[in-house]
Amino acid sequence: MTRTEARMIAEELFKLFEKNGFKPQMITPERYLNAKEAAKLLGMPLNTLYKKVTEIPHVKQGKRHVFKESALREWMDNC
């Protein structure tokens, strides 16, 4: 399939979506934060983040803690 053919197909799909009232949404990639970025987002010092890390949603990759931004925002809303 050539690039032109792919573009034509995409345009036709878009027209069908519009015609049927479907609005395609852009998928935004999930943002992952390191501990320093997570502490800043949560508005707490880094050492406090490490003290509360068992309460805060995160994933551990080796020795590093990785925080999903959407999970942190949800956690803040529920506190």
PDB file with SEQRES, HELIX, SHEET and CRYST1 records, atoms N, CA, C and O in Angstrom:
SEQRES   1 A   79  MET THR ARG THR GLU ALA ARG MET ILE ALA GLU GLU LEU          
SEQRES   2 A   79  PHE LYS LEU PHE GLU LYS ASN GLY PHE LYS PRO GLN MET          
SEQRES   3 A   79  ILE THR PRO GLU ARG TYR LEU ASN ALA LYS GLU ALA ALA          
SEQRES   4 A   79  LYS LEU LEU GLY MET PRO LEU ASN THR LEU TYR LYS LYS          
SEQRES   5 A   79  VAL THR GLU ILE PRO HIS VAL LYS GLN GLY LYS ARG HIS          
SEQRES   6 A   79  VAL PHE LYS GLU SER ALA LEU ARG GLU TRP MET ASP ASN          
SEQRES   7 A   79  CYS                                                          
HELIX    1 AA1 ARG A    3  LYS A   19  1                                  17    
HELIX    2 AA2 ALA A   35  LEU A   42  1                                   8    
HELIX    3 AA3 LEU A   46  LYS A   51  1                                   6    
HELIX    4 AA4 GLU A   69  ASN A   78  1                                  10    
SHEET    1 AA1 3 TYR A  32  LEU A  33  0                                        
SHEET    2 AA1 3 ARG A  64  LYS A  68 -1                                        
SHEET    3 AA1 3 VAL A  59  GLN A  61 -1                                        
CRYST1    1.000    1.000    1.000  90.00  90.00  90.00 P 1           1          
ATOM      1  N   MET A   1       0.855  -1.169   0.000  1.00  0.00           N  
ATOM      2  CA  MET A   1       0.000   0.000   0.000  1.00  0.00           C  
ATOM      3  C   MET A   1       0.904   1.237   0.000  1.00  0.00           C  
ATOM      4  O   MET A   1       1.880   1.324   0.746  1.00  0.00           O  
ATOM      5  N   THR A   2       0.553   2.155  -0.836  1.00  0.00           N  
ATOM      6  CA  THR A   2       1.337   3.387  -0.904  1.00  0.00           C  
ATOM      7  C   THR A   2       0.835   4.392   0.123  1.00  0.00           C  
ATOM      8  O   THR A   2      -0.240   4.234   0.701  1.00  0.00           O  
ATOM      9  N   ARG A   3       1.624   5.409   0.333  1.00  0.00           N  
ATOM     10  CA  ARG A   3       1.247   6.460   1.277  1.00  0.00           C  
ATOM     11  C   ARG A   3      -0.028   7.167   0.817  1.00  0.00           C  
ATOM     12  O   ARG A   3      -0.879   7.509   1.638  1.00  0.00           O  
ATOM     13  N   THR A   4      -0.159   7.383  -0.479  1.00  0.00           N  
ATOM     14  CA  THR A   4      -1.347   8.038  -1.032  1.00  0.00           C  
ATOM     15  C   THR A   4      -2.594   7.199  -0.790  1.00  0.00           C  
ATOM     16  O   THR A   4      -3.639   7.727  -0.411  1.00  0.00           O  
ATOM     17  N   GLU A   5      -2.482   5.895  -1.009  1.00  0.00           N  
ATOM     18  CA  GLU A   5      -3.617   5.006  -0.764  1.00  0.00           C  
ATOM     19  C   GLU A   5      -4.007   5.003   0.718  1.00  0.00           C  
ATOM     20  O   GLU A   5      -5.190   5.032   1.057  1.00  0.00           O  
ATOM     21  N   ALA A   6      -3.020   4.969   1.577  1.00  0.00           N  
ATOM     22  CA  ALA A   6      -3.293   4.987   3.018  1.00  0.00           C  
ATOM     23  C   ALA A   6      -3.985   6.278   3.418  1.00  0.00           C  
ATOM     24  O   ALA A   6      -4.920   6.264   4.219  1.00  0.00           O  
ATOM     25  N   ARG A   7      -3.535   7.382   2.868  1.00  0.00           N  
ATOM     26  CA  ARG A   7      -4.159   8.673   3.170  1.00  0.00           C  
ATOM     27  C   ARG A   7      -5.610   8.699   2.695  1.00  0.00           C  
ATOM     28  O   ARG A   7      -6.483   9.210   3.397  1.00  0.00           O  
ATOM     29  N   MET A   8      -5.875   8.144   1.492  1.00  0.00           N  
ATOM     30  CA  MET A   8      -7.238   8.114   0.966  1.00  0.00           C  
ATOM     31  C   MET A   8      -8.148   7.280   1.866  1.00  0.00           C  
ATOM     32  O   MET A   8      -9.289   7.659   2.127  1.00  0.00           O  
ATOM     33  N   ILE A   9      -7.649   6.169   2.328  1.00  0.00           N  
ATOM     34  CA  ILE A   9      -8.428   5.305   3.225  1.00  0.00           C  
ATOM     35  C   ILE A   9      -8.714   6.040   4.532  1.00  0.00           C  
ATOM     36  O   ILE A   9      -9.838   6.010   5.033  1.00  0.00           O  
ATOM     37  N   ALA A  10      -7.697   6.698   5.080  1.00  0.00           N  
ATOM     38  CA  ALA A  10      -7.872   7.435   6.334  1.00  0.00           C  
ATOM     39  C   ALA A  10      -8.899   8.547   6.176  1.00  0.00           C  
ATOM     40  O   ALA A  10      -9.720   8.763   7.068  1.00  0.00           O  
ATOM     41  N   GLU A  11      -8.862   9.250   5.059  1.00  0.00           N  
ATOM     42  CA  GLU A  11      -9.834  10.320   4.811  1.00  0.00           C  
ATOM     43  C   GLU A  11     -11.251   9.764   4.711  1.00  0.00           C  
ATOM     44  O   GLU A  11     -12.192  10.358   5.237  1.00  0.00           O  
ATOM     45  N   GLU A  12     -11.405   8.621   4.035  1.00  0.00           N  
ATOM     46  CA  GLU A  12     -12.726   8.002   3.921  1.00  0.00           C  
ATOM     47  C   GLU A  12     -13.244   7.556   5.290  1.00  0.00           C  
ATOM     48  O   GLU A  12     -14.421   7.739   5.601  1.00  0.00           O  
ATOM     49  N   LEU A  13     -12.366   6.974   6.104  1.00  0.00           N  
ATOM     50  CA  LEU A  13     -12.765   6.572   7.452  1.00  0.00           C  
ATOM     51  C   LEU A  13     -13.185   7.784   8.277  1.00  0.00           C  
ATOM     52  O   LEU A  13     -14.183   7.739   8.996  1.00  0.00           O  
ATOM     53  N   PHE A  14     -12.431   8.849   8.171  1.00  0.00           N  
ATOM     54  CA  PHE A  14     -12.756  10.068   8.911  1.00  0.00           C  
ATOM     55  C   PHE A  14     -14.123  10.602   8.498  1.00  0.00           C  
ATOM     56  O   PHE A  14     -14.906  11.032   9.345  1.00  0.00           O  
ATOM     57  N   LYS A  15     -14.411  10.576   7.194  1.00  0.00           N  
ATOM     58  CA  LYS A  15     -15.719  11.030   6.706  1.00  0.00           C  
ATOM     59  C   LYS A  15     -16.845  10.156   7.263  1.00  0.00           C  
ATOM     60  O   LYS A  15     -17.890  10.668   7.665  1.00  0.00           O  
ATOM     61  N   LEU A  16     -16.628   8.836   7.285  1.00  0.00           N  
ATOM     62  CA  LEU A  16     -17.629   7.929   7.842  1.00  0.00           C  
ATOM     63  C   LEU A  16     -17.860   8.205   9.328  1.00  0.00           C  
ATOM     64  O   LEU A  16     -18.999   8.218   9.796  1.00  0.00           O  
ATOM     65  N   PHE A  17     -16.777   8.425  10.056  1.00  0.00           N  
ATOM     66  CA  PHE A  17     -16.892   8.739  11.484  1.00  0.00           C  
ATOM     67  C   PHE A  17     -17.699  10.011  11.687  1.00  0.00           C  
ATOM     68  O   PHE A  17     -18.594  10.049  12.532  1.00  0.00           O  
ATOM     69  N   GLU A  18     -17.395  11.047  10.924  1.00  0.00           N  
ATOM     70  CA  GLU A  18     -18.121  12.317  11.046  1.00  0.00           C  
ATOM     71  C   GLU A  18     -19.593  12.143  10.703  1.00  0.00           C  
ATOM     72  O   GLU A  18     -20.467  12.673  11.389  1.00  0.00           O  
ATOM     73  N   LYS A  19     -19.858  11.400   9.642  1.00  0.00           N  
ATOM     74  CA  LYS A  19     -21.222  11.181   9.180  1.00  0.00           C  
ATOM     75  C   LYS A  19     -22.063  10.472  10.241  1.00  0.00           C  
ATOM     76  O   LYS A  19     -23.250  10.761  10.386  1.00  0.00           O  
ATOM     77  N   ASN A  20     -21.456   9.552  10.979  1.00  0.00           N  
ATOM     78  CA  ASN A  20     -22.162   8.772  11.996  1.00  0.00           C  
ATOM     79  C   ASN A  20     -22.055   9.376  13.392  1.00  0.00           C  
ATOM     80  O   ASN A  20     -22.466   8.747  14.368  1.00  0.00           O  
ATOM     81  N   GLY A  21     -21.512  10.575  13.500  1.00  0.00           N  
ATOM     82  CA  GLY A  21     -21.452  11.269  14.780  1.00  0.00           C  
ATOM     83  C   GLY A  21     -20.361  10.792  15.714  1.00  0.00           C  
ATOM     84  O   GLY A  21     -20.363  11.144  16.894  1.00  0.00           O  
ATOM     85  N   PHE A  22     -19.439  10.007  15.216  1.00  0.00           N  
ATOM     86  CA  PHE A  22     -18.334   9.529  16.051  1.00  0.00           C  
ATOM     87  C   PHE A  22     -17.193  10.518  15.952  1.00  0.00           C  
ATOM     88  O   PHE A  22     -16.768  10.889  14.858  1.00  0.00           O  
ATOM     89  N   LYS A  23     -16.698  10.946  17.111  1.00  0.00           N  
ATOM     90  CA  LYS A  23     -15.579  11.888  17.110  1.00  0.00           C  
ATOM     91  C   LYS A  23     -14.350  11.180  17.655  1.00  0.00           C  
ATOM     92  O   LYS A  23     -14.248  10.925  18.855  1.00  0.00           O  
ATOM     93  N   PRO A  24     -13.417  10.864  16.764  1.00  0.00           N  
ATOM     94  CA  PRO A  24     -12.204  10.191  17.225  1.00  0.00           C  
ATOM     95  C   PRO A  24     -11.431  11.082  18.196  1.00  0.00           C  
ATOM     96  O   PRO A  24     -11.296  12.284  17.968  1.00  0.00           O  
ATOM     97  N   GLN A  25     -10.931  10.494  19.269  1.00  0.00           N  
ATOM     98  CA  GLN A  25     -10.158  11.250  20.241  1.00  0.00           C  
ATOM     99  C   GLN A  25      -8.687  10.925  20.062  1.00  0.00           C  
ATOM    100  O   GLN A  25      -8.304   9.812  19.703  1.00  0.00           O  
ATOM    101  N   MET A  26      -7.894  11.924  20.323  1.00  0.00           N  
ATOM    102  CA  MET A  26      -6.450  11.706  20.280  1.00  0.00           C  
ATOM    103  C   MET A  26      -6.058  10.929  21.540  1.00  0.00           C  
ATOM    104  O   MET A  26      -6.500  11.249  22.643  1.00  0.00           O  
ATOM    105  N   ILE A  27      -5.251   9.942  21.362  1.00  0.00           N  
ATOM    106  CA  ILE A  27      -4.769   9.174  22.505  1.00  0.00           C  
ATOM    107  C   ILE A  27      -3.454   9.800  22.945  1.00  0.00           C  
ATOM    108  O   ILE A  27      -2.494   9.877  22.178  1.00  0.00           O  
ATOM    109  N   THR A  28      -3.433  10.240  24.180  1.00  0.00           N  
ATOM    110  CA  THR A  28      -2.203  10.839  24.691  1.00  0.00           C  
ATOM    111  C   THR A  28      -1.447   9.785  25.480  1.00  0.00           C  
ATOM    112  O   THR A  28      -2.032   9.059  26.283  1.00  0.00           O  
ATOM    113  N   PRO A  29      -0.170   9.707  25.251  1.00  0.00           N  
ATOM    114  CA  PRO A  29       0.602   8.703  25.974  1.00  0.00           C  
ATOM    115  C   PRO A  29       0.649   9.020  27.466  1.00  0.00           C  
ATOM    116  O   PRO A  29       0.654  10.186  27.862  1.00  0.00           O  
ATOM    117  N   GLU A  30       0.684   7.990  28.274  1.00  0.00           N  
ATOM    118  CA  GLU A  30       0.748   8.154  29.722  1.00  0.00           C  
ATOM    119  C   GLU A  30       2.114   8.711  30.100  1.00  0.00           C  
ATOM    120  O   GLU A  30       3.138   8.320  29.540  1.00  0.00           O  
ATOM    121  N   ARG A  31       2.110   9.618  31.045  1.00  0.00           N  
ATOM    122  CA  ARG A  31       3.357  10.227  31.499  1.00  0.00           C  
ATOM    123  C   ARG A  31       3.790   9.558  32.801  1.00  0.00           C  
ATOM    124  O   ARG A  31       3.002   9.431  33.738  1.00  0.00           O  
ATOM    125  N   TYR A  32       5.032   9.139  32.845  1.00  0.00           N  
ATOM    126  CA  TYR A  32       5.597   8.521  34.035  1.00  0.00           C  
ATOM    127  C   TYR A  32       6.609   9.484  34.641  1.00  0.00           C  
ATOM    128  O   TYR A  32       7.378  10.130  33.929  1.00  0.00           O  
ATOM    129  N   LEU A  33       6.593   9.568  35.978  1.00  0.00           N  
ATOM    130  CA  LEU A  33       7.433  10.521  36.687  1.00  0.00           C  
ATOM    131  C   LEU A  33       8.434   9.800  37.571  1.00  0.00           C  
ATOM    132  O   LEU A  33       8.166   8.712  38.081  1.00  0.00           O  
ATOM    133  N   ASN A  34       9.597  10.425  37.744  1.00  0.00           N  
ATOM    134  CA  ASN A  34      10.531   9.903  38.734  1.00  0.00           C  
ATOM    135  C   ASN A  34      10.124  10.464  40.101  1.00  0.00           C  
ATOM    136  O   ASN A  34       9.178  11.247  40.187  1.00  0.00           O  
ATOM    137  N   ALA A  35      10.818  10.078  41.150  1.00  0.00           N  
ATOM    138  CA  ALA A  35      10.439  10.472  42.507  1.00  0.00           C  
ATOM    139  C   ALA A  35      10.467  11.990  42.689  1.00  0.00           C  
ATOM    140  O   ALA A  35       9.578  12.552  43.328  1.00  0.00           O  
ATOM    141  N   LYS A  36      11.458  12.641  42.145  1.00  0.00           N  
ATOM    142  CA  LYS A  36      11.573  14.100  42.292  1.00  0.00           C  
ATOM    143  C   LYS A  36      10.398  14.812  41.621  1.00  0.00           C  
ATOM    144  O   LYS A  36       9.828  15.745  42.186  1.00  0.00           O  
ATOM    145  N   GLU A  37      10.037  14.367  40.413  1.00  0.00           N  
ATOM    146  CA  GLU A  37       8.901  14.959  39.694  1.00  0.00           C  
ATOM    147  C   GLU A  37       7.587  14.675  40.419  1.00  0.00           C  
ATOM    148  O   GLU A  37       6.711  15.538  40.488  1.00  0.00           O  
ATOM    149  N   ALA A  38       7.453  13.460  40.959  1.00  0.00           N  
ATOM    150  CA  ALA A  38       6.238  13.090  41.686  1.00  0.00           C  
ATOM    151  C   ALA A  38       6.091  13.941  42.943  1.00  0.00           C  
ATOM    152  O   ALA A  38       4.992  14.401  43.253  1.00  0.00           O  
ATOM    153  N   ALA A  39       7.180  14.154  43.665  1.00  0.00           N  
ATOM    154  CA  ALA A  39       7.141  14.973  44.878  1.00  0.00           C  
ATOM    155  C   ALA A  39       6.711  16.400  44.534  1.00  0.00           C  
ATOM    156  O   ALA A  39       5.930  17.008  45.265  1.00  0.00           O  
ATOM    157  N   LYS A  40       7.214  16.924  43.437  1.00  0.00           N  
ATOM    158  CA  LYS A  40       6.837  18.275  43.011  1.00  0.00           C  
ATOM    159  C   LYS A  40       5.349  18.335  42.671  1.00  0.00           C  
ATOM    160  O   LYS A  40       4.655  19.267  43.076  1.00  0.00           O  
ATOM    161  N   LEU A  41       4.859  17.342  41.928  1.00  0.00           N  
ATOM    162  CA  LEU A  41       3.446  17.295  41.558  1.00  0.00           C  
ATOM    163  C   LEU A  41       2.561  17.225  42.804  1.00  0.00           C  
ATOM    164  O   LEU A  41       1.517  17.873  42.874  1.00  0.00           O  
ATOM    165  N   LEU A  42       2.993  16.433  43.781  1.00  0.00           N  
ATOM    166  CA  LEU A  42       2.207  16.253  44.999  1.00  0.00           C  
ATOM    167  C   LEU A  42       2.393  17.395  45.995  1.00  0.00           C  
ATOM    168  O   LEU A  42       1.661  17.491  46.980  1.00  0.00           O  
ATOM    169  N   GLY A  43       3.370  18.255  45.737  1.00  0.00           N  
ATOM    170  CA  GLY A  43       3.606  19.395  46.618  1.00  0.00           C  
ATOM    171  C   GLY A  43       4.199  18.997  47.957  1.00  0.00           C  
ATOM    172  O   GLY A  43       3.854  19.560  48.996  1.00  0.00           O  
ATOM    173  N   MET A  44       5.093  18.022  47.922  1.00  0.00           N  
ATOM    174  CA  MET A  44       5.724  17.583  49.173  1.00  0.00           C  
ATOM    175  C   MET A  44       7.219  17.436  48.959  1.00  0.00           C  
ATOM    176  O   MET A  44       7.672  17.219  47.835  1.00  0.00           O  
ATOM    177  N   PRO A  45       7.985  17.553  50.031  1.00  0.00           N  
ATOM    178  CA  PRO A  45       9.426  17.324  49.904  1.00  0.00           C  
ATOM    179  C   PRO A  45       9.723  15.877  49.504  1.00  0.00           C  
ATOM    180  O   PRO A  45       8.938  14.970  49.778  1.00  0.00           O  
ATOM    181  N   LEU A  46      10.846  15.686  48.865  1.00  0.00           N  
ATOM    182  CA  LEU A  46      11.222  14.357  48.383  1.00  0.00           C  
ATOM    183  C   LEU A  46      11.315  13.345  49.522  1.00  0.00           C  
ATOM    184  O   LEU A  46      10.882  12.204  49.363  1.00  0.00           O  
ATOM    185  N   ASN A  47      11.871  13.741  50.668  1.00  0.00           N  
ATOM    186  CA  ASN A  47      11.995  12.783  51.773  1.00  0.00           C  
ATOM    187  C   ASN A  47      10.622  12.373  52.316  1.00  0.00           C  
ATOM    188  O   ASN A  47      10.457  11.245  52.781  1.00  0.00           O  
ATOM    189  N   THR A  48       9.630  13.282  52.261  1.00  0.00           N  
ATOM    190  CA  THR A  48       8.266  12.937  52.683  1.00  0.00           C  
ATOM    191  C   THR A  48       7.655  11.930  51.708  1.00  0.00           C  
ATOM    192  O   THR A  48       6.965  10.998  52.121  1.00  0.00           O  
ATOM    193  N   LEU A  49       7.911  12.121  50.428  1.00  0.00           N  
ATOM    194  CA  LEU A  49       7.418  11.167  49.424  1.00  0.00           C  
ATOM    195  C   LEU A  49       7.949   9.775  49.727  1.00  0.00           C  
ATOM    196  O   LEU A  49       7.194   8.803  49.684  1.00  0.00           O  
ATOM    197  N   TYR A  50       9.237   9.664  50.033  1.00  0.00           N  
ATOM    198  CA  TYR A  50       9.821   8.354  50.317  1.00  0.00           C  
ATOM    199  C   TYR A  50       9.244   7.756  51.602  1.00  0.00           C  
ATOM    200  O   TYR A  50       9.099   6.538  51.707  1.00  0.00           O  
ATOM    201  N   LYS A  51       8.915   8.605  52.580  1.00  0.00           N  
ATOM    202  CA  LYS A  51       8.317   8.101  53.820  1.00  0.00           C  
ATOM    203  C   LYS A  51       6.909   7.561  53.586  1.00  0.00           C  
ATOM    204  O   LYS A  51       6.478   6.617  54.249  1.00  0.00           O  
ATOM    205  N   LYS A  52       6.190   8.176  52.627  1.00  0.00           N  
ATOM    206  CA  LYS A  52       4.801   7.788  52.353  1.00  0.00           C  
ATOM    207  C   LYS A  52       4.664   6.884  51.131  1.00  0.00           C  
ATOM    208  O   LYS A  52       3.551   6.626  50.674  1.00  0.00           O  
ATOM    209  N   VAL A  53       5.777   6.407  50.605  1.00  0.00           N  
ATOM    210  CA  VAL A  53       5.747   5.684  49.326  1.00  0.00           C  
ATOM    211  C   VAL A  53       4.853   4.443  49.372  1.00  0.00           C  
ATOM    212  O   VAL A  53       4.343   4.019  48.335  1.00  0.00           O  
ATOM    213  N   THR A  54       4.658   3.858  50.547  1.00  0.00           N  
ATOM    214  CA  THR A  54       3.787   2.674  50.623  1.00  0.00           C  
ATOM    215  C   THR A  54       2.319   3.047  50.424  1.00  0.00           C  
ATOM    216  O   THR A  54       1.509   2.195  50.062  1.00  0.00           O  
ATOM    217  N   GLU A  55       1.970   4.320  50.660  1.00  0.00           N  
ATOM    218  CA  GLU A  55       0.587   4.792  50.499  1.00  0.00           C  
ATOM    219  C   GLU A  55       0.318   5.326  49.092  1.00  0.00           C  
ATOM    220  O   GLU A  55      -0.835   5.442  48.675  1.00  0.00           O  
ATOM    221  N   ILE A  56       1.376   5.646  48.374  1.00  0.00           N  
ATOM    222  CA  ILE A  56       1.261   6.326  47.076  1.00  0.00           C  
ATOM    223  C   ILE A  56       1.400   5.298  45.960  1.00  0.00           C  
ATOM    224  O   ILE A  56       2.312   4.471  45.996  1.00  0.00           O  
ATOM    225  N   PRO A  57       0.498   5.336  44.954  1.00  0.00           N  
ATOM    226  CA  PRO A  57       0.600   4.367  43.851  1.00  0.00           C  
ATOM    227  C   PRO A  57       1.893   4.559  43.056  1.00  0.00           C  
ATOM    228  O   PRO A  57       2.209   5.664  42.616  1.00  0.00           O  
ATOM    229  N   HIS A  58       2.622   3.479  42.886  1.00  0.00           N  
ATOM    230  CA  HIS A  58       3.880   3.522  42.142  1.00  0.00           C  
ATOM    231  C   HIS A  58       4.266   2.117  41.692  1.00  0.00           C  
ATOM    232  O   HIS A  58       3.648   1.124  42.075  1.00  0.00           O  
ATOM    233  N   VAL A  59       5.292   2.070  40.882  1.00  0.00           N  
ATOM    234  CA  VAL A  59       5.881   0.807  40.428  1.00  0.00           C  
ATOM    235  C   VAL A  59       7.368   0.904  40.730  1.00  0.00           C  
ATOM    236  O   VAL A  59       7.966   1.971  40.592  1.00  0.00           O  
ATOM    237  N   LYS A  60       7.949  -0.178  41.128  1.00  0.00           N  
ATOM    238  CA  LYS A  60       9.375  -0.169  41.402  1.00  0.00           C  
ATOM    239  C   LYS A  60      10.104  -0.843  40.251  1.00  0.00           C  
ATOM    240  O   LYS A  60       9.796  -1.979  39.892  1.00  0.00           O  
ATOM    241  N   GLN A  61      11.059  -0.147  39.680  1.00  0.00           N  
ATOM    242  CA  GLN A  61      11.886  -0.693  38.601  1.00  0.00           C  
ATOM    243  C   GLN A  61      13.311  -0.760  39.144  1.00  0.00           C  
ATOM    244  O   GLN A  61      14.035   0.235  39.161  1.00  0.00           O  
ATOM    245  N   GLY A  62      13.685  -1.931  39.576  1.00  0.00           N  
ATOM    246  CA  GLY A  62      14.990  -2.069  40.227  1.00  0.00           C  
ATOM    247  C   GLY A  62      14.943  -1.317  41.548  1.00  0.00           C  
ATOM    248  O   GLY A  62      14.115  -1.623  42.407  1.00  0.00           O  
ATOM    249  N   LYS A  63      15.820  -0.342  41.719  1.00  0.00           N  
ATOM    250  CA  LYS A  63      15.838   0.470  42.936  1.00  0.00           C  
ATOM    251  C   LYS A  63      15.014   1.745  42.787  1.00  0.00           C  
ATOM    252  O   LYS A  63      14.816   2.478  43.755  1.00  0.00           O  
ATOM    253  N   ARG A  64      14.540   2.003  41.586  1.00  0.00           N  
ATOM    254  CA  ARG A  64      13.822   3.256  41.312  1.00  0.00           C  
ATOM    255  C   ARG A  64      12.326   3.109  41.520  1.00  0.00           C  
ATOM    256  O   ARG A  64      11.747   2.054  41.263  1.00  0.00           O  
ATOM    257  N   HIS A  65      11.710   4.181  41.988  1.00  0.00           N  
ATOM    258  CA  HIS A  65      10.255   4.262  42.087  1.00  0.00           C  
ATOM    259  C   HIS A  65       9.769   5.070  40.892  1.00  0.00           C  
ATOM    260  O   HIS A  65      10.286   6.154  40.624  1.00  0.00           O  
ATOM    261  N   VAL A  66       8.784   4.550  40.177  1.00  0.00           N  
ATOM    262  CA  VAL A  66       8.221   5.230  39.009  1.00  0.00           C  
ATOM    263  C   VAL A  66       6.744   5.461  39.288  1.00  0.00           C  
ATOM    264  O   VAL A  66       6.034   4.563  39.741  1.00  0.00           O  
ATOM    265  N   PHE A  67       6.295   6.680  39.011  1.00  0.00           N  
ATOM    266  CA  PHE A  67       4.937   7.090  39.339  1.00  0.00           C  
ATOM    267  C   PHE A  67       4.186   7.462  38.068  1.00  0.00           C  
ATOM    268  O   PHE A  67       4.687   8.228  37.245  1.00  0.00           O  
ATOM    269  N   LYS A  68       2.987   6.921  37.914  1.00  0.00           N  
ATOM    270  CA  LYS A  68       2.126   7.235  36.781  1.00  0.00           C  
ATOM    271  C   LYS A  68       1.376   8.525  37.131  1.00  0.00           C  
ATOM    272  O   LYS A  68       0.682   8.583  38.146  1.00  0.00           O  
ATOM    273  N   GLU A  69       1.515   9.548  36.300  1.00  0.00           N  
ATOM    274  CA  GLU A  69       0.935  10.855  36.610  1.00  0.00           C  
ATOM    275  C   GLU A  69      -0.566  10.774  36.851  1.00  0.00           C  
ATOM    276  O   GLU A  69      -1.066  11.381  37.798  1.00  0.00           O  
ATOM    277  N   SER A  70      -1.293  10.042  36.019  1.00  0.00           N  
ATOM    278  CA  SER A  70      -2.747   9.959  36.175  1.00  0.00           C  
ATOM    279  C   SER A  70      -3.117   9.288  37.500  1.00  0.00           C  
ATOM    280  O   SER A  70      -4.091   9.681  38.143  1.00  0.00           O  
ATOM    281  N   ALA A  71      -2.339   8.271  37.913  1.00  0.00           N  
ATOM    282  CA  ALA A  71      -2.605   7.592  39.181  1.00  0.00           C  
ATOM    283  C   ALA A  71      -2.348   8.532  40.361  1.00  0.00           C  
ATOM    284  O   ALA A  71      -3.078   8.497  41.352  1.00  0.00           O  
ATOM    285  N   LEU A  72      -1.314   9.370  40.256  1.00  0.00           N  
ATOM    286  CA  LEU A  72      -1.027  10.336  41.319  1.00  0.00           C  
ATOM    287  C   LEU A  72      -2.145  11.362  41.433  1.00  0.00           C  
ATOM    288  O   LEU A  72      -2.566  11.711  42.536  1.00  0.00           O  
ATOM    289  N   ARG A  73      -2.624  11.843  40.293  1.00  0.00           N  
ATOM    290  CA  ARG A  73      -3.711  12.833  40.319  1.00  0.00           C  
ATOM    291  C   ARG A  73      -4.989  12.228  40.922  1.00  0.00           C  
ATOM    292  O   ARG A  73      -5.691  12.883  41.693  1.00  0.00           O  
ATOM    293  N   GLU A  74      -5.275  10.987  40.564  1.00  0.00           N  
ATOM    294  CA  GLU A  74      -6.440  10.297  41.124  1.00  0.00           C  
ATOM    295  C   GLU A  74      -6.277  10.103  42.635  1.00  0.00           C  
ATOM    296  O   GLU A  74      -7.224  10.289  43.399  1.00  0.00           O  
ATOM    297  N   TRP A  75      -5.067   9.729  43.053  1.00  0.00           N  
ATOM    298  CA  TRP A  75      -4.774   9.539  44.469  1.00  0.00           C  
ATOM    299  C   TRP A  75      -4.966  10.851  45.234  1.00  0.00           C  
ATOM    300  O   TRP A  75      -5.516  10.854  46.336  1.00  0.00           O  
ATOM    301  N   MET A  76      -4.508  11.974  44.644  1.00  0.00           N  
ATOM    302  CA  MET A  76      -4.681  13.278  45.294  1.00  0.00           C  
ATOM    303  C   MET A  76      -6.159  13.623  45.434  1.00  0.00           C  
ATOM    304  O   MET A  76      -6.571  14.175  46.454  1.00  0.00           O  
ATOM    305  N   ASP A  77      -6.953  13.304  44.427  1.00  0.00           N  
ATOM    306  CA  ASP A  77      -8.384  13.601  44.467  1.00  0.00           C  
ATOM    307  C   ASP A  77      -9.098  12.805  45.560  1.00  0.00           C  
ATOM    308  O   ASP A  77     -10.088  13.268  46.127  1.00  0.00           O  
ATOM    309  N   ASN A  78      -8.593  11.613  45.850  1.00  0.00           N  
ATOM    310  CA  ASN A  78      -9.236  10.735  46.823  1.00  0.00           C  
ATOM    311  C   ASN A  78      -8.717  10.920  48.257  1.00  0.00           C  
ATOM    312  O   ASN A  78      -9.216  10.286  49.187  1.00  0.00           O  
ATOM    313  N   CYS A  79      -7.734  11.770  48.425  1.00  0.00           N  
ATOM    314  CA  CYS A  79      -7.187  11.992  49.783  1.00  0.00           C  
ATOM    315  C   CYS A  79      -8.025  12.995  50.557  1.00  0.00           C  
ATOM    316  O   CYS A  79      -7.714  13.300  51.708  1.00  0.00           O  
TER     317      CYS A  79                                                      
END                                                                             
